[in-house]
Amino acid sequence: MEIRTIHANGVEFAYLALGEGPLALCLHGFPDTAHTWRHLMPELAARGYRAVAPFMRGYAPTEVPADGAYEDAALAADVRALHEELGGDERGVIVGHDWGAFPVYATAHLFRRAVTLAVPPIAAQLAGFFDYEQLKRSFYIFLFQTGIAESAVRGPGFLENLWRDWSPGYDAARDLEFVRDSLAGEQNLRAALGYYRAALGTTPPTGRHPAAEPATAGEILYLHGTRDGCLGPELAKDVLGHLPPGSRAELVADAGHFLHLERPEEVNRLILDWLGPAS
């Protein structure tokens, strides 16, 4: 998979691509890169899709956006622009993990079918997010609002331990190499943390992009690992009540937060069965 570039929504995006056919857009989260889809993309291509995995805004080799926007509205605007610039149409599908899931909830209606992993809609999370155990898991969100966040993330073992806690037993050595390359620049790390600062309002919305509203149309498959150490699976118990009609939710046994990397055969099967062959 070669790295290509495309200009969309005022940002020069780098992306991995494989296959020919209707667009299958694959969005990564934190601390991760487009390489997270290395198991899924060949399977999508074999089903007749053109699998495209962009490095999200600010993650090198994608450029750091000049507008400094990392709010949900900016991410949704990126998806709409990428869909257009990549020649997407009503046959396309979209998959998003972690931060990559947020814009899927706002743009699912643009795609024939959609998949989100590991992060349910905010409304579904609220009932359990302030549980004491979940707040402990979410310490990093609050750390990232501070001026010491960049130094903490650069500190010895921080990212390694985050992956270890979120996906117990998974060897993330290769993924961490990709992450370190992508976030090596100070501006890139600041951008990755900017998503969290925008989410809690530490960085005010730029107002540059139309508000991202939850999609009321577009069928979504939601997947969550039963051993997720980032967001406990109990936060996903009411997820279907916050997804468009026709959606579906599945728990993946013995999988953590990076379930598509830990259990690629099972997760790929669930995703491909849901999306079906390209039409």
C-alpha positions in Angstrom: 0.0 0.0 0.0 1.6 3.2 -1.1 1.0 6.6 0.5 -0.8 9.1 -1.7 -2.0 12.6 -1.1 -5.2 14.5 -1.7 -6.4 18.0 -0.9 -9.7 18.1 1.0 -11.4 20.6 3.3 -8.3 22.8 3.2 -6.0 20.1 4.3 -3.4 18.0 2.4 -4.3 14.5 3.5 -1.9 11.5 3.1 -3.6 8.2 2.7 -3.1 4.5 2.1 -5.1 2.9 -0.7 -5.7 -0.6 -2.0 -8.1 -2.0 -4.6 -10.6 -0.7 -7.1 -14.3 -0.1 -6.9 -16.7 1.8 -4.6 -15.0 3.8 -1.9 -14.4 2.2 1.5 -13.2 5.0 3.8 -11.3 3.8 7.0 -10.6 6.2 9.8 -8.2 5.7 12.7 -8.1 7.1 16.2 -5.6 7.8 19.0 -2.8 6.9 19.5 -2.8 5.2 16.1 -2.4 5.7 12.3 -3.9 4.7 9.0 -1.7 1.5 9.3 -4.2 0.2 11.8 -6.3 -1.0 8.9 -3.6 -3.2 7.4 -5.6 -6.4 8.1 -9.0 -5.0 6.9 -7.9 -3.2 3.7 -6.8 -6.3 1.7 -10.1 -7.9 2.6 -12.1 -4.9 1.5 -10.1 -4.8 -1.8 -10.8 -8.5 -2.3 -14.6 -7.8 -2.0 -14.4 -5.2 -4.8 -13.9 -2.0 -2.8 -11.3 0.8 -3.1 -10.1 0.9 0.5 -8.7 4.3 1.5 -7.3 5.0 5.0 -6.3 8.6 5.5 -4.0 9.8 8.2 -6.4 12.0 10.2 -5.8 15.8 10.3 -2.6 16.6 12.0 -1.2 13.1 12.0 1.9 13.1 9.7 2.3 12.7 6.8 -1.1 14.5 6.7 -0.4 18.2 7.3 -1.3 20.1 10.5 -4.4 22.1 9.6 -3.9 25.8 9.3 -7.3 26.5 10.9 -6.3 24.6 14.1 -9.8 23.0 14.2 -10.2 19.6 15.9 -13.8 19.8 16.9 -16.3 17.1 15.8 -17.6 19.5 13.1 -14.1 19.7 11.5 -13.8 15.9 11.4 -17.2 15.5 9.8 -16.3 18.2 7.3 -13.1 16.2 6.5 -15.2 13.1 5.8 -17.6 14.9 3.5 -14.7 16.5 1.6 -12.8 13.3 1.3 -15.9 11.5 0.1 -16.3 14.0 -2.6 -12.7 14.4 -3.6 -12.1 10.6 -3.7 -15.1 10.2 -6.0 -17.4 8.5 -3.4 -21.0 7.8 -4.2 -24.0 6.1 -2.8 -22.3 2.7 -3.1 -19.6 3.7 -0.6 -19.0 2.4 2.9 -17.2 3.9 5.9 -15.4 2.4 9.0 -14.2 4.4 12.0 -12.4 3.4 15.2 -12.0 5.5 18.3 -11.7 9.2 17.1 -12.5 7.9 13.7 -15.9 6.8 14.9 -17.1 10.4 15.7 -17.4 11.7 12.1 -19.0 8.4 11.1 -22.0 9.2 13.4 -22.5 12.5 11.6 -22.0 11.3 8.0 -23.4 7.8 7.9 -26.2 9.0 5.6 -23.7 9.6 2.9 -22.7 5.9 2.8 -24.5 2.7 1.9 -23.4 1.2 5.2 -21.2 2.2 8.1 -19.2 0.6 10.9 -17.9 2.1 14.2 -15.6 0.5 16.7 -14.8 1.0 20.4 -16.4 4.5 20.9 -20.2 4.7 21.0 -22.1 7.9 20.4 -21.6 10.5 23.2 -25.2 10.2 24.2 -24.8 6.5 24.8 -21.7 7.0 26.9 -23.2 9.5 29.3 -25.0 7.1 31.6 -21.7 5.4 32.6 -18.9 7.8 31.8 -18.9 9.3 35.3 -18.7 6.0 37.0 -15.6 6.0 39.2 -13.9 3.1 37.4 -14.5 4.7 34.1 -13.2 8.0 35.3 -10.0 6.2 36.3 -9.7 4.7 32.8 -10.3 8.2 31.3 -7.5 10.0 33.3 -5.7 10.7 30.1 -8.5 12.9 28.7 -8.1 15.2 31.7 -4.3 15.1 31.6 -4.5 16.1 27.9 -6.2 19.4 28.9 -3.1 20.6 30.7 0.2 22.2 29.7 2.2 19.1 30.8 0.4 16.8 28.4 3.0 16.8 25.6 5.8 16.1 28.0 3.8 13.3 29.6 3.1 11.6 26.3 6.7 11.9 25.3 7.7 10.4 28.6 9.1 6.8 28.9 6.5 4.1 28.5 3.4 6.4 28.3 2.1 5.2 24.9 3.2 1.7 25.5 1.3 1.5 28.8 -1.8 3.1 27.2 -1.9 0.4 24.6 -1.2 -2.3 27.2 -4.1 -1.0 29.4 -6.5 -0.6 26.6 -5.7 -3.9 24.8 -4.4 -6.3 27.5 -2.1 -9.0 26.0 -1.7 -7.4 22.6 1.8 -6.8 21.3 1.6 -3.2 20.0 5.3 -2.8 19.1 4.7 -2.4 15.3 1.8 0.0 15.9 3.8 2.1 18.3 6.5 2.5 15.6 3.9 3.9 13.2 2.6 6.2 16.0 6.0 7.5 16.9 6.7 8.3 13.3 3.4 10.1 12.8 3.6 12.1 16.0 7.4 12.8 16.0 6.9 16.5 15.3 5.8 18.8 18.1 3.0 20.2 16.0 1.7 16.8 15.2 1.5 15.7 18.8 -0.1 19.0 19.7 -2.7 18.3 16.9 -3.4 14.8 18.2 -4.0 16.2 21.7 -6.1 19.0 20.1 -8.9 16.6 19.5 -9.3 16.1 23.3 -8.9 19.8 24.1 -11.6 20.6 21.6 -13.9 17.9 23.0 -13.9 19.3 26.5 -13.9 23.0 25.5 -10.4 23.8 26.6 -9.9 24.9 23.0 -13.0 26.8 21.9 -14.7 25.8 18.6 -13.4 27.6 15.6 -16.8 28.0 14.1 -15.2 27.3 10.7 -17.3 24.2 9.9 -21.0 23.5 10.1 -22.2 21.8 13.3 -22.0 18.0 13.2 -25.3 16.5 14.1 -25.9 12.7 14.7 -27.2 11.0 11.6 -30.8 9.9 11.7 -30.3 7.7 8.6 -27.6 5.3 7.4 -27.3 1.8 9.0 -24.4 1.4 11.4 -22.7 -1.7 12.8 -21.2 -1.0 16.2 -18.5 -3.3 17.6 -17.0 -3.2 21.2 -14.5 -5.5 22.8 -15.5 -7.1 26.1 -12.0 -6.4 27.6 -11.8 -2.8 26.4 -9.6 -0.9 29.0 -10.3 2.5 27.5 -14.1 2.6 27.5 -15.6 -0.3 29.4 -18.1 -2.4 27.5 -20.9 -1.3 29.9 -20.8 2.1 28.1 -22.1 0.4 25.0 -25.1 -1.4 26.5 -27.6 1.1 25.2 -25.8 2.0 22.0 -28.7 0.8 19.7 -31.0 3.4 21.2 -28.6 6.1 19.8 -28.1 4.7 16.3 -30.2 5.1 13.2 -32.9 2.5 12.5 -31.6 -0.8 11.0 -28.3 -0.6 12.9 -26.8 -3.5 14.9 -24.4 -3.9 17.8 -22.0 -6.7 18.7 -19.6 -7.4 21.6 -16.4 -9.1 20.6 -15.3 -11.6 23.3 -11.8 -11.4 24.7 -10.9 -8.3 22.7 -9.8 -4.9 24.0 -9.9 -1.4 22.6 -8.0 -2.2 19.4 -10.2 -5.2 18.6 -9.6 -5.0 14.9 -5.9 -5.6 15.5 -6.3 -8.1 18.3 -8.9 -10.3 16.6 -8.6 -9.4 12.9 -10.2 -12.5 11.5 -13.3 -12.3 13.6 -13.7 -8.5 13.4 -13.1 -8.6 9.6 -15.8 -11.2 9.2 -18.3 -9.1 11.2 -17.5 -6.0 9.2 -17.5 -7.7 5.8 -20.7 -9.6 6.5 -22.3 -6.3 7.4 -21.0 -4.4 4.4 -21.5 -7.1 1.9 -19.7 -7.2 -1.5 -19.2 -4.0 -3.4 -22.1 -3.2 -5.7 
